[in-house]
């Protein structure tokens, strides 16, 4: 299974290559915008993944004394 961030980065690279190869100015600009959108989406996804990983670390219970036992 492909990771989503890696997929979006690859799509951004493809869109950027197509933008450079396209002679039509408007189509080239649209592809450049698409590449930027893919990169933004990958960055947001990565940031979200980091946040959830930190919250999982913090939510774990630490072993300690149990009340009511001697």
N, CA, C, O and CB atoms as a CASP TS submission, in Angstrom:
PFRMAT TS
TARGET T0000
AUTHOR 0000-0000-0000
METHOD Language model
MODEL 1
PARENT N/A
ATOM      1  N   UNK     1       0.839  -1.186   0.000  1.00  0.00           N
ATOM      2  CA  UNK     1       0.000   0.000   0.000  1.00  0.00           C
ATOM      3  C   UNK     1       0.881   1.245   0.000  1.00  0.00           C
ATOM      4  O   UNK     1       1.856   1.323   0.748  1.00  0.00           O
ATOM      5  CB  UNK     1      -0.953   0.001   1.218  1.00  0.00           C
ATOM      6  N   UNK     2       0.541   2.198  -0.824  1.00  0.00           N
ATOM      7  CA  UNK     2       1.316   3.425  -0.946  1.00  0.00           C
ATOM      8  C   UNK     2       0.879   4.416   0.130  1.00  0.00           C
ATOM      9  O   UNK     2      -0.310   4.562   0.411  1.00  0.00           O
ATOM     10  CB  UNK     2       1.154   4.040  -2.356  1.00  0.00           C
ATOM     11  N   UNK     3       1.858   5.094   0.724  1.00  0.00           N
ATOM     12  CA  UNK     3       1.532   6.120   1.708  1.00  0.00           C
ATOM     13  C   UNK     3       0.961   7.333   0.980  1.00  0.00           C
ATOM     14  O   UNK     3       1.403   7.684  -0.115  1.00  0.00           O
ATOM     15  CB  UNK     3       2.787   6.512   2.550  1.00  0.00           C
ATOM     16  N   UNK     4      -0.008   7.953   1.594  1.00  0.00           N
ATOM     17  CA  UNK     4      -0.720   9.062   0.942  1.00  0.00           C
ATOM     18  C   UNK     4       0.202  10.248   0.666  1.00  0.00           C
ATOM     19  O   UNK     4       0.123  10.845  -0.407  1.00  0.00           O
ATOM     20  CB  UNK     4      -1.896   9.515   1.809  1.00  0.00           C
ATOM     21  N   UNK     5       1.072  10.602   1.611  1.00  0.00           N
ATOM     22  CA  UNK     5       1.942  11.755   1.388  1.00  0.00           C
ATOM     23  C   UNK     5       2.893  11.517   0.224  1.00  0.00           C
ATOM     24  O   UNK     5       3.150  12.417  -0.577  1.00  0.00           O
ATOM     25  CB  UNK     5       2.735  12.071   2.651  1.00  0.00           C
ATOM     26  N   UNK     6       3.414  10.293   0.139  1.00  0.00           N
ATOM     27  CA  UNK     6       4.321   9.960  -0.968  1.00  0.00           C
ATOM     28  C   UNK     6       3.575  10.023  -2.300  1.00  0.00           C
ATOM     29  O   UNK     6       4.111  10.504  -3.298  1.00  0.00           O
ATOM     30  CB  UNK     6       4.940   8.552  -0.764  1.00  0.00           C
ATOM     31  N   UNK     7       2.352   9.539  -2.307  1.00  0.00           N
ATOM     32  CA  UNK     7       1.528   9.569  -3.516  1.00  0.00           C
ATOM     33  C   UNK     7       1.303  11.010  -3.983  1.00  0.00           C
ATOM     34  O   UNK     7       1.455  11.308  -5.168  1.00  0.00           O
ATOM     35  CB  UNK     7       0.174   8.873  -3.262  1.00  0.00           C
ATOM     36  N   UNK     8       0.943  11.899  -3.059  1.00  0.00           N
ATOM     37  CA  UNK     8       0.681  13.294  -3.431  1.00  0.00           C
ATOM     38  C   UNK     8       1.940  13.981  -3.933  1.00  0.00           C
ATOM     39  O   UNK     8       1.874  14.788  -4.860  1.00  0.00           O
ATOM     40  CB  UNK     8       0.111  14.064  -2.242  1.00  0.00           C
ATOM     41  N   UNK     9       3.081  13.674  -3.338  1.00  0.00           N
ATOM     42  CA  UNK     9       4.333  14.278  -3.813  1.00  0.00           C
ATOM     43  C   UNK     9       4.674  13.812  -5.222  1.00  0.00           C
ATOM     44  O   UNK     9       5.128  14.602  -6.050  1.00  0.00           O
ATOM     45  CB  UNK     9       5.483  13.938  -2.860  1.00  0.00           C
ATOM     46  N   UNK    10       4.455  12.526  -5.492  1.00  0.00           N
ATOM     47  CA  UNK    10       4.712  12.009  -6.841  1.00  0.00           C
ATOM     48  C   UNK    10       3.781  12.661  -7.853  1.00  0.00           C
ATOM     49  O   UNK    10       4.203  13.012  -8.955  1.00  0.00           O
ATOM     50  CB  UNK    10       4.543  10.481  -6.877  1.00  0.00           C
ATOM     51  N   UNK    11       2.514  12.824  -7.479  1.00  0.00           N
ATOM     52  CA  UNK    11       1.554  13.470  -8.368  1.00  0.00           C
ATOM     53  C   UNK    11       1.962  14.927  -8.631  1.00  0.00           C
ATOM     54  O   UNK    11       1.806  15.422  -9.747  1.00  0.00           O
ATOM     55  CB  UNK    11       0.133  13.408  -7.762  1.00  0.00           C
ATOM     56  N   UNK    12       2.478  15.604  -7.616  1.00  0.00           N
ATOM     57  CA  UNK    12       2.924  16.984  -7.782  1.00  0.00           C
ATOM     58  C   UNK    12       4.092  17.053  -8.767  1.00  0.00           C
ATOM     59  O   UNK    12       4.144  17.945  -9.613  1.00  0.00           O
ATOM     60  CB  UNK    12       3.331  17.587  -6.422  1.00  0.00           C
ATOM     61  N   UNK    13       5.018  16.116  -8.653  1.00  0.00           N
ATOM     62  CA  UNK    13       6.151  16.086  -9.585  1.00  0.00           C
ATOM     63  C   UNK    13       5.677  15.860 -11.020  1.00  0.00           C
ATOM     64  O   UNK    13       6.159  16.507 -11.949  1.00  0.00           O
ATOM     65  CB  UNK    13       7.149  14.987  -9.182  1.00  0.00           C
ATOM     66  N   UNK    14       4.738  14.945 -11.190  1.00  0.00           N
ATOM     67  CA  UNK    14       4.199  14.666 -12.530  1.00  0.00           C
ATOM     68  C   UNK    14       3.516  15.904 -13.107  1.00  0.00           C
ATOM     69  O   UNK    14       3.726  16.254 -14.269  1.00  0.00           O
ATOM     70  CB  UNK    14       3.201  13.486 -12.479  1.00  0.00           C
ATOM     71  N   UNK    15       2.701  16.560 -12.288  1.00  0.00           N
ATOM     72  CA  UNK    15       1.979  17.751 -12.756  1.00  0.00           C
ATOM     73  C   UNK    15       2.953  18.863 -13.124  1.00  0.00           C
ATOM     74  O   UNK    15       2.738  19.587 -14.096  1.00  0.00           O
ATOM     75  CB  UNK    15       0.994  18.246 -11.679  1.00  0.00           C
ATOM     76  N   UNK    16       4.020  18.996 -12.347  1.00  0.00           N
ATOM     77  CA  UNK    16       4.996  20.034 -12.642  1.00  0.00           C
ATOM     78  C   UNK    16       5.752  19.753 -13.944  1.00  0.00           C
ATOM     79  O   UNK    16       6.009  20.668 -14.726  1.00  0.00           O
ATOM     80  CB  UNK    16       5.977  20.165 -11.489  1.00  0.00           C
ATOM     81  N   UNK    17       6.102  18.495 -14.169  1.00  0.00           N
ATOM     82  CA  UNK    17       6.764  18.132 -15.434  1.00  0.00           C
ATOM     83  C   UNK    17       5.846  18.396 -16.615  1.00  0.00           C
ATOM     84  O   UNK    17       6.284  18.899 -17.649  1.00  0.00           O
ATOM     85  CB  UNK    17       7.194  16.650 -15.421  1.00  0.00           C
ATOM     86  N   UNK    18       4.575  18.058 -16.462  1.00  0.00           N
ATOM     87  CA  UNK    18       3.611  18.303 -17.535  1.00  0.00           C
ATOM     88  C   UNK    18       3.438  19.800 -17.784  1.00  0.00           C
ATOM     89  O   UNK    18       3.282  20.229 -18.927  1.00  0.00           O
ATOM     90  CB  UNK    18       2.257  17.665 -17.193  1.00  0.00           C
ATOM     91  N   UNK    19       3.466  20.587 -16.718  1.00  0.00           N
ATOM     92  CA  UNK    19       3.327  22.040 -16.857  1.00  0.00           C
ATOM     93  C   UNK    19       4.487  22.625 -17.657  1.00  0.00           C
ATOM     94  O   UNK    19       4.297  23.518 -18.483  1.00  0.00           O
ATOM     95  CB  UNK    19       3.252  22.708 -15.472  1.00  0.00           C
ATOM     96  N   UNK    20       5.689  22.112 -17.404  1.00  0.00           N
ATOM     97  CA  UNK    20       6.855  22.611 -18.128  1.00  0.00           C
ATOM     98  C   UNK    20       6.847  22.167 -19.589  1.00  0.00           C
ATOM     99  O   UNK    20       7.382  22.862 -20.453  1.00  0.00           O
ATOM    100  CB  UNK    20       8.133  22.138 -17.450  1.00  0.00           C
ATOM    101  N   UNK    21       6.249  21.027 -19.863  1.00  0.00           N
ATOM    102  CA  UNK    21       6.235  20.491 -21.223  1.00  0.00           C
ATOM    103  C   UNK    21       5.087  21.046 -22.068  1.00  0.00           C
ATOM    104  O   UNK    21       5.110  20.925 -23.293  1.00  0.00           O
ATOM    105  CB  UNK    21       6.144  18.986 -21.175  1.00  0.00           C
ATOM    106  N   UNK    22       4.091  21.649 -21.430  1.00  0.00           N
ATOM    107  CA  UNK    22       2.924  22.143 -22.149  1.00  0.00           C
ATOM    108  C   UNK    22       3.186  23.554 -22.688  1.00  0.00           C
ATOM    109  O   UNK    22       3.541  24.452 -21.925  1.00  0.00           O
ATOM    110  CB  UNK    22       1.683  22.137 -21.230  1.00  0.00           C
ATOM    111  N   UNK    23       3.013  23.749 -23.994  1.00  0.00           N
ATOM    112  CA  UNK    23       3.266  25.074 -24.569  1.00  0.00           C
ATOM    113  C   UNK    23       2.138  26.082 -24.280  1.00  0.00           C
ATOM    114  O   UNK    23       2.376  27.290 -24.282  1.00  0.00           O
ATOM    115  CB  UNK    23       3.459  24.947 -26.072  1.00  0.00           C
ATOM    116  N   UNK    24       0.928  25.598 -24.034  1.00  0.00           N
ATOM    117  CA  UNK    24      -0.203  26.479 -23.763  1.00  0.00           C
ATOM    118  C   UNK    24      -0.052  27.112 -22.377  1.00  0.00           C
ATOM    119  O   UNK    24       0.086  26.405 -21.378  1.00  0.00           O
ATOM    120  CB  UNK    24      -1.539  25.700 -23.866  1.00  0.00           C
ATOM    121  N   UNK    25      -0.079  28.438 -22.323  1.00  0.00           N
ATOM    122  CA  UNK    25       0.156  29.176 -21.074  1.00  0.00           C
ATOM    123  C   UNK    25      -0.905  28.869 -20.013  1.00  0.00           C
ATOM    124  O   UNK    25      -0.571  28.640 -18.850  1.00  0.00           O
ATOM    125  CB  UNK    25       0.183  30.679 -21.353  1.00  0.00           C
ATOM    126  N   UNK    26      -2.149  28.864 -20.401  1.00  0.00           N
ATOM    127  CA  UNK    26      -3.228  28.642 -19.436  1.00  0.00           C
ATOM    128  C   UNK    26      -3.186  27.216 -18.871  1.00  0.00           C
ATOM    129  O   UNK    26      -3.338  27.018 -17.666  1.00  0.00           O
ATOM    130  CB  UNK    26      -4.593  28.908 -20.097  1.00  0.00           C
ATOM    131  N   UNK    27      -2.983  26.245 -19.729  1.00  0.00           N
ATOM    132  CA  UNK    27      -2.905  24.857 -19.276  1.00  0.00           C
ATOM    133  C   UNK    27      -1.686  24.655 -18.381  1.00  0.00           C
ATOM    134  O   UNK    27      -1.743  23.927 -17.390  1.00  0.00           O
ATOM    135  CB  UNK    27      -2.851  23.897 -20.479  1.00  0.00           C
ATOM    136  N   UNK    28      -0.601  25.298 -18.738  1.00  0.00           N
ATOM    137  CA  UNK    28       0.617  25.209 -17.940  1.00  0.00           C
ATOM    138  C   UNK    28       0.396  25.794 -16.535  1.00  0.00           C
ATOM    139  O   UNK    28       0.841  25.225 -15.538  1.00  0.00           O
ATOM    140  CB  UNK    28       1.773  25.941 -18.648  1.00  0.00           C
ATOM    141  N   UNK    29      -0.285  26.918 -16.478  1.00  0.00           N
ATOM    142  CA  UNK    29      -0.580  27.552 -15.184  1.00  0.00           C
ATOM    143  C   UNK    29      -1.502  26.674 -14.345  1.00  0.00           C
ATOM    144  O   UNK    29      -1.308  26.543 -13.137  1.00  0.00           O
ATOM    145  CB  UNK    29      -1.222  28.939 -15.394  1.00  0.00           C
ATOM    146  N   UNK    30      -2.498  26.076 -14.980  1.00  0.00           N
ATOM    147  CA  UNK    30      -3.412  25.173 -14.265  1.00  0.00           C
ATOM    148  C   UNK    30      -2.668  23.975 -13.682  1.00  0.00           C
ATOM    149  O   UNK    30      -2.930  23.569 -12.549  1.00  0.00           O
ATOM    150  CB  UNK    30      -4.526  24.688 -15.202  1.00  0.00           C
ATOM    151  N   UNK    31      -1.744  23.412 -14.451  1.00  0.00           N
ATOM    152  CA  UNK    31      -0.968  22.270 -13.958  1.00  0.00           C
ATOM    153  C   UNK    31      -0.020  22.678 -12.829  1.00  0.00           C
ATOM    154  O   UNK    31       0.200  21.909 -11.893  1.00  0.00           O
ATOM    155  CB  UNK    31      -0.172  21.639 -15.105  1.00  0.00           C
ATOM    156  N   UNK    32       0.533  23.873 -12.915  1.00  0.00           N
ATOM    157  CA  UNK    32       1.385  24.372 -11.827  1.00  0.00           C
ATOM    158  C   UNK    32       0.579  24.548 -10.545  1.00  0.00           C
ATOM    159  O   UNK    32       1.043  24.221  -9.453  1.00  0.00           O
ATOM    160  CB  UNK    32       2.045  25.707 -12.223  1.00  0.00           C
ATOM    161  N   UNK    33      -0.633  25.069 -10.696  1.00  0.00           N
ATOM    162  CA  UNK    33      -1.511  25.219  -9.534  1.00  0.00           C
ATOM    163  C   UNK    33      -1.885  23.865  -8.939  1.00  0.00           C
ATOM    164  O   UNK    33      -1.973  23.713  -7.720  1.00  0.00           O
ATOM    165  CB  UNK    33      -2.778  25.986  -9.921  1.00  0.00           C
ATOM    166  N   UNK    34      -2.100  22.896  -9.802  1.00  0.00           N
ATOM    167  CA  UNK    34      -2.425  21.541  -9.347  1.00  0.00           C
ATOM    168  C   UNK    34      -1.250  20.950  -8.569  1.00  0.00           C
ATOM    169  O   UNK    34      -1.442  20.313  -7.533  1.00  0.00           O
ATOM    170  CB  UNK    34      -2.787  20.632 -10.548  1.00  0.00           C
ATOM    171  N   UNK    35      -0.047  21.160  -9.068  1.00  0.00           N
ATOM    172  CA  UNK    35       1.149  20.662  -8.381  1.00  0.00           C
ATOM    173  C   UNK    35       1.272  21.292  -6.993  1.00  0.00           C
ATOM    174  O   UNK    35       1.593  20.610  -6.020  1.00  0.00           O
ATOM    175  CB  UNK    35       2.416  20.957  -9.216  1.00  0.00           C
ATOM    176  N   UNK    36       1.017  22.586  -6.915  1.00  0.00           N
ATOM    177  CA  UNK    36       1.071  23.275  -5.623  1.00  0.00           C
ATOM    178  C   UNK    36       0.002  22.738  -4.673  1.00  0.00           C
ATOM    179  O   UNK    36       0.251  22.592  -3.476  1.00  0.00           O
ATOM    180  CB  UNK    36       0.893  24.791  -5.815  1.00  0.00           C
ATOM    181  N   UNK    37      -1.166  22.449  -5.192  1.00  0.00           N
ATOM    182  CA  UNK    37      -2.247  21.901  -4.365  1.00  0.00           C
ATOM    183  C   UNK    37      -1.878  20.516  -3.827  1.00  0.00           C
ATOM    184  O   UNK    37      -2.152  20.202  -2.669  1.00  0.00           O
ATOM    185  CB  UNK    37      -3.555  21.822  -5.175  1.00  0.00           C
ATOM    186  N   UNK    38      -1.260  19.699  -4.667  1.00  0.00           N
ATOM    187  CA  UNK    38      -0.819  18.375  -4.210  1.00  0.00           C
ATOM    188  C   UNK    38       0.215  18.503  -3.098  1.00  0.00           C
ATOM    189  O   UNK    38       0.161  17.775  -2.107  1.00  0.00           O
ATOM    190  CB  UNK    38      -0.236  17.564  -5.383  1.00  0.00           C
ATOM    191  N   UNK    39       1.148  19.420  -3.260  1.00  0.00           N
ATOM    192  CA  UNK    39       2.175  19.610  -2.231  1.00  0.00           C
ATOM    193  C   UNK    39       1.562  20.100  -0.916  1.00  0.00           C
ATOM    194  O   UNK    39       1.950  19.651   0.163  1.00  0.00           O
ATOM    195  CB  UNK    39       3.238  20.606  -2.718  1.00  0.00           C
ATOM    196  N   UNK    40       0.617  21.010  -1.015  1.00  0.00           N
ATOM    197  CA  UNK    40      -0.053  21.509   0.179  1.00  0.00           C
ATOM    198  C   UNK    40      -0.814  20.396   0.886  1.00  0.00           C
ATOM    199  O   UNK    40      -0.804  20.311   2.114  1.00  0.00           O
ATOM    200  CB  UNK    40      -1.002  22.648  -0.181  1.00  0.00           C
ATOM    201  N   UNK    41      -1.463  19.559   0.118  1.00  0.00           N
ATOM    202  CA  UNK    41      -2.224  18.453   0.687  1.00  0.00           C
ATOM    203  C   UNK    41      -1.294  17.457   1.376  1.00  0.00           C
ATOM    204  O   UNK    41      -1.618  16.945   2.448  1.00  0.00           O
ATOM    205  CB  UNK    41      -3.045  17.750  -0.403  1.00  0.00           C
ATOM    206  N   UNK    42      -0.158  17.184   0.773  1.00  0.00           N
ATOM    207  CA  UNK    42       0.812  16.269   1.375  1.00  0.00           C
ATOM    208  C   UNK    42       1.357  16.849   2.679  1.00  0.00           C
ATOM    209  O   UNK    42       1.518  16.129   3.664  1.00  0.00           O
ATOM    210  CB  UNK    42       1.967  15.981   0.393  1.00  0.00           C
ATOM    211  N   UNK    43       1.640  18.149   2.682  1.00  0.00           N
ATOM    212  CA  UNK    43       2.163  18.787   3.893  1.00  0.00           C
ATOM    213  C   UNK    43       1.130  18.769   5.018  1.00  0.00           C
ATOM    214  O   UNK    43       1.470  18.508   6.172  1.00  0.00           O
ATOM    215  CB  UNK    43       2.587  20.232   3.593  1.00  0.00           C
ATOM    216  N   UNK    44      -0.114  19.041   4.688  1.00  0.00           N
ATOM    217  CA  UNK    44      -1.173  19.028   5.700  1.00  0.00           C
ATOM    218  C   UNK    44      -1.377  17.623   6.258  1.00  0.00           C
ATOM    219  O   UNK    44      -1.587  17.449   7.458  1.00  0.00           O
ATOM    220  CB  UNK    44      -2.488  19.557   5.107  1.00  0.00           C
ATOM    221  N   UNK    45      -1.316  16.637   5.393  1.00  0.00           N
ATOM    222  CA  UNK    45      -1.489  15.251   5.822  1.00  0.00           C
ATOM    223  C   UNK    45      -0.352  14.826   6.744  1.00  0.00           C
ATOM    224  O   UNK    45      -0.581  14.160   7.754  1.00  0.00           O
ATOM    225  CB  UNK    45      -1.563  14.317   4.607  1.00  0.00           C
ATOM    226  N   UNK    46       0.858  15.207   6.400  1.00  0.00           N
ATOM    227  CA  UNK    46       2.020  14.857   7.225  1.00  0.00           C
ATOM    228  C   UNK    46       1.934  15.532   8.590  1.00  0.00           C
ATOM    229  O   UNK    46       2.243  14.925   9.615  1.00  0.00           O
ATOM    230  CB  UNK    46       3.329  15.259   6.515  1.00  0.00           C
ATOM    231  N   UNK    47       1.508  16.800   8.590  1.00  0.00           N
ATOM    232  CA  UNK    47       1.370  17.526   9.853  1.00  0.00           C
ATOM    233  C   UNK    47       0.316  16.856  10.740  1.00  0.00           C
ATOM    234  O   UNK    47       0.499  16.741  11.952  1.00  0.00           O
ATOM    235  CB  UNK    47       0.992  19.005   9.590  1.00  0.00           C
ATOM    236  N   UNK    48      -0.771  16.422  10.135  1.00  0.00           N
ATOM    237  CA  UNK    48      -1.840  15.738  10.861  1.00  0.00           C
ATOM    238  C   UNK    48      -1.353  14.410  11.436  1.00  0.00           C
ATOM    239  O   UNK    48      -1.697  14.057  12.565  1.00  0.00           O
ATOM    240  CB  UNK    48      -3.042  15.505   9.941  1.00  0.00           C
ATOM    241  N   UNK    49      -0.560  13.679  10.667  1.00  0.00           N
ATOM    242  CA  UNK    49      -0.026  12.404  11.126  1.00  0.00           C
ATOM    243  C   UNK    49       0.907  12.599  12.314  1.00  0.00           C
ATOM    244  O   UNK    49       0.890  11.808  13.257  1.00  0.00           O
ATOM    245  CB  UNK    49       0.708  11.695   9.989  1.00  0.00           C
ATOM    246  N   UNK    50       1.717  13.644  12.269  1.00  0.00           N
ATOM    247  CA  UNK    50       2.624  13.923  13.382  1.00  0.00           C
ATOM    248  C   UNK    50       1.846  14.273  14.643  1.00  0.00           C
ATOM    249  O   UNK    50       2.206  13.843  15.739  1.00  0.00           O
ATOM    250  CB  UNK    50       3.582  15.064  13.020  1.00  0.00           C
ATOM    251  N   UNK    51       0.783  15.051  14.487  1.00  0.00           N
ATOM    252  CA  UNK    51      -0.047  15.424  15.626  1.00  0.00           C
ATOM    253  C   UNK    51      -0.661  14.195  16.282  1.00  0.00           C
ATOM    254  O   UNK    51      -0.643  14.067  17.506  1.00  0.00           O
ATOM    255  CB  UNK    51      -1.144  16.391  15.192  1.00  0.00           C
ATOM    256  N   UNK    52      -1.201  13.298  15.479  1.00  0.00           N
ATOM    257  CA  UNK    52      -1.856  12.111  16.020  1.00  0.00           C
ATOM    258  C   UNK    52      -0.835  11.169  16.666  1.00  0.00           C
ATOM    259  O   UNK    52      -1.154  10.485  17.638  1.00  0.00           O
ATOM    260  CB  UNK    52      -2.630  11.378  14.912  1.00  0.00           C
ATOM    261  N   UNK    53       0.376  11.130  16.137  1.00  0.00           N
ATOM    262  CA  UNK    53       1.411  10.290  16.730  1.00  0.00           C
ATOM    263  C   UNK    53       1.812  10.820  18.102  1.00  0.00           C
ATOM    264  O   UNK    53       2.048  10.040  19.024  1.00  0.00           O
ATOM    265  CB  UNK    53       2.637  10.215  15.809  1.00  0.00           C
ATOM    266  N   UNK    54       1.891  12.141  18.239  1.00  0.00           N
ATOM    267  CA  UNK    54       2.236  12.736  19.533  1.00  0.00           C
ATOM    268  C   UNK    54       1.136  12.483  20.552  1.00  0.00           C
ATOM    269  O   UNK    54       1.427  12.185  21.710  1.00  0.00           O
ATOM    270  CB  UNK    54       2.483  14.244  19.388  1.00  0.00           C
ATOM    271  N   UNK    55      -0.114  12.595  20.144  1.00  0.00           N
ATOM    272  CA  UNK    55      -1.217  12.401  21.079  1.00  0.00           C
ATOM    273  C   UNK    55      -1.303  10.942  21.520  1.00  0.00           C
ATOM    274  O   UNK    55      -1.696  10.662  22.653  1.00  0.00           O
ATOM    275  CB  UNK    55      -2.544  12.844  20.444  1.00  0.00           C
ATOM    276  N   UNK    56      -0.941  10.013  20.641  1.00  0.00           N
ATOM    277  CA  UNK    56      -0.942   8.594  21.018  1.00  0.00           C
ATOM    278  C   UNK    56       0.125   8.322  22.074  1.00  0.00           C
ATOM    279  O   UNK    56      -0.091   7.529  22.990  1.00  0.00           O
ATOM    280  CB  UNK    56      -0.706   7.700  19.779  1.00  0.00           C
ATOM    281  N   UNK    57       1.282   8.983  21.944  1.00  0.00           N
ATOM    282  CA  UNK    57       2.354   8.805  22.913  1.00  0.00           C
ATOM    283  C   UNK    57       1.941   9.310  24.285  1.00  0.00           C
ATOM    284  O   UNK    57       2.206   8.656  25.294  1.00  0.00           O
ATOM    285  CB  UNK    57       3.613   9.523  22.449  1.00  0.00           C
ATOM    286  N   UNK    58       1.297  10.460  24.330  1.00  0.00           N
ATOM    287  CA  UNK    58       0.919  11.090  25.594  1.00  0.00           C
ATOM    288  C   UNK    58      -0.225  10.366  26.291  1.00  0.00           C
ATOM    289  O   UNK    58      -0.310  10.410  27.518  1.00  0.00           O
ATOM    290  CB  UNK    58       0.534  12.528  25.356  1.00  0.00           C
ATOM    291  N   UNK    59      -1.097   9.710  25.559  1.00  0.00           N
ATOM    292  CA  UNK    59      -2.282   9.112  26.153  1.00  0.00           C
ATOM    293  C   UNK    59      -2.007   7.774  26.841  1.00  0.00           C
ATOM    294  O   UNK    59      -2.872   7.264  27.553  1.00  0.00           O
ATOM    295  CB  UNK    59      -3.329   8.926  25.099  1.00  0.00           C
ATOM    296  N   UNK    60      -0.839   7.205  26.644  1.00  0.00           N
ATOM    297  CA  UNK    60      -0.519   5.927  27.266  1.00  0.00           C
ATOM    298  C   UNK    60      -0.397   6.069  28.771  1.00  0.00           C
ATOM    299  O   UNK    60       0.158   7.052  29.263  1.00  0.00           O
ATOM    300  CB  UNK    60       0.768   5.360  26.688  1.00  0.00           C
ATOM    301  N   UNK    61      -0.915   5.086  29.509  1.00  0.00           N
ATOM    302  CA  UNK    61      -0.850   5.135  30.966  1.00  0.00           C
ATOM    303  C   UNK    61       0.498   4.604  31.430  1.00  0.00           C
ATOM    304  O   UNK    61       1.036   3.641  30.884  1.00  0.00           O
ATOM    305  CB  UNK    61      -2.005   4.323  31.602  1.00  0.00           C
ATOM    306  N   UNK    62       1.029   5.270  32.463  1.00  0.00           N
ATOM    307  CA  UNK    62       2.280   4.826  33.048  1.00  0.00           C
ATOM    308  C   UNK    62       1.979   3.843  34.173  1.00  0.00           C
ATOM    309  O   UNK    62       1.040   4.048  34.941  1.00  0.00           O
ATOM    310  CB  UNK    62       3.108   6.028  33.568  1.00  0.00           C
ATOM    311  N   UNK    63       2.757   2.790  34.273  1.00  0.00           N
ATOM    312  CA  UNK    63       2.537   1.856  35.375  1.00  0.00           C
ATOM    313  C   UNK    63       2.903   2.532  36.698  1.00  0.00           C
ATOM    314  O   UNK    63       3.892   3.259  36.795  1.00  0.00           O
ATOM    315  CB  UNK    63       3.368   0.554  35.174  1.00  0.00           C
ATOM    316  N   UNK    64       2.105   2.278  37.677  1.00  0.00           N
ATOM    317  CA  UNK    64       2.351   2.902  38.979  1.00  0.00           C
ATOM    318  C   UNK    64       1.656   2.124  40.067  1.00  0.00           C
ATOM    319  O   UNK    64       1.253   0.974  39.892  1.00  0.00           O
ATOM    320  CB  UNK    64       1.880   4.360  38.989  1.00  0.00           C
ATOM    321  N   UNK    65       1.529   2.790  41.198  1.00  0.00           N
ATOM    322  CA  UNK    65       0.881   2.160  42.328  1.00  0.00           C
ATOM    323  C   UNK    65      -0.625   2.059  42.078  1.00  0.00           C
ATOM    324  O   UNK    65      -1.244   2.953  41.501  1.00  0.00           O
ATOM    325  CB  UNK    65       1.169   2.943  43.621  1.00  0.00           C
ATOM    326  N   UNK    66      -1.187   0.945  42.529  1.00  0.00           N
ATOM    327  CA  UNK    66      -2.622   0.752  42.402  1.00  0.00           C
ATOM    328  C   UNK    66      -3.233   1.020  43.768  1.00  0.00           C
ATOM    329  O   UNK    66      -2.806   0.442  44.768  1.00  0.00           O
ATOM    330  CB  UNK    66      -2.972  -0.691  41.885  1.00  0.00           C
ATOM    331  N   UNK    67      -4.232   1.894  43.816  1.00  0.00           N
ATOM    332  CA  UNK    67      -4.877   2.249  45.078  1.00  0.00           C
ATOM    333  C   UNK    67      -5.626   1.048  45.636  1.00  0.00           C
ATOM    334  O   UNK    67      -6.235   0.279  44.892  1.00  0.00           O
ATOM    335  CB  UNK    67      -5.837   3.440  44.887  1.00  0.00           C
ATOM    336  N   UNK    68      -5.572   0.898  46.950  1.00  0.00           N
ATOM    337  CA  UNK    68      -6.316  -0.154  47.605  1.00  0.00           C
ATOM    338  C   UNK    68      -5.533  -1.442  47.787  1.00  0.00           C
ATOM    339  O   UNK    68      -6.037  -2.388  48.392  1.00  0.00           O
ATOM    340  CB  UNK    68      -7.543  -0.434  46.839  1.00  0.00           C
ATOM    341  N   UNK    69      -4.315  -1.498  47.278  1.00  0.00           N
ATOM    342  CA  UNK    69      -3.500  -2.710  47.457  1.00  0.00           C
ATOM    343  C   UNK    69      -2.327  -2.398  48.397  1.00  0.00           C
ATOM    344  O   UNK    69      -1.821  -1.276  48.429  1.00  0.00           O
ATOM    345  CB  UNK    69      -2.975  -3.242  46.074  1.00  0.00           C
ATOM    346  N   UNK    70      -1.925  -3.372  49.126  1.00  0.00           N
ATOM    347  CA  UNK    70      -0.855  -3.183  50.078  1.00  0.00           C
ATOM    348  C   UNK    70       0.492  -3.533  49.517  1.00  0.00           C
ATOM    349  O   UNK    70       1.499  -3.421  50.215  1.00  0.00           O
ATOM    350  CB  UNK    70      -1.107  -3.983  51.287  1.00  0.00           C
TER
END
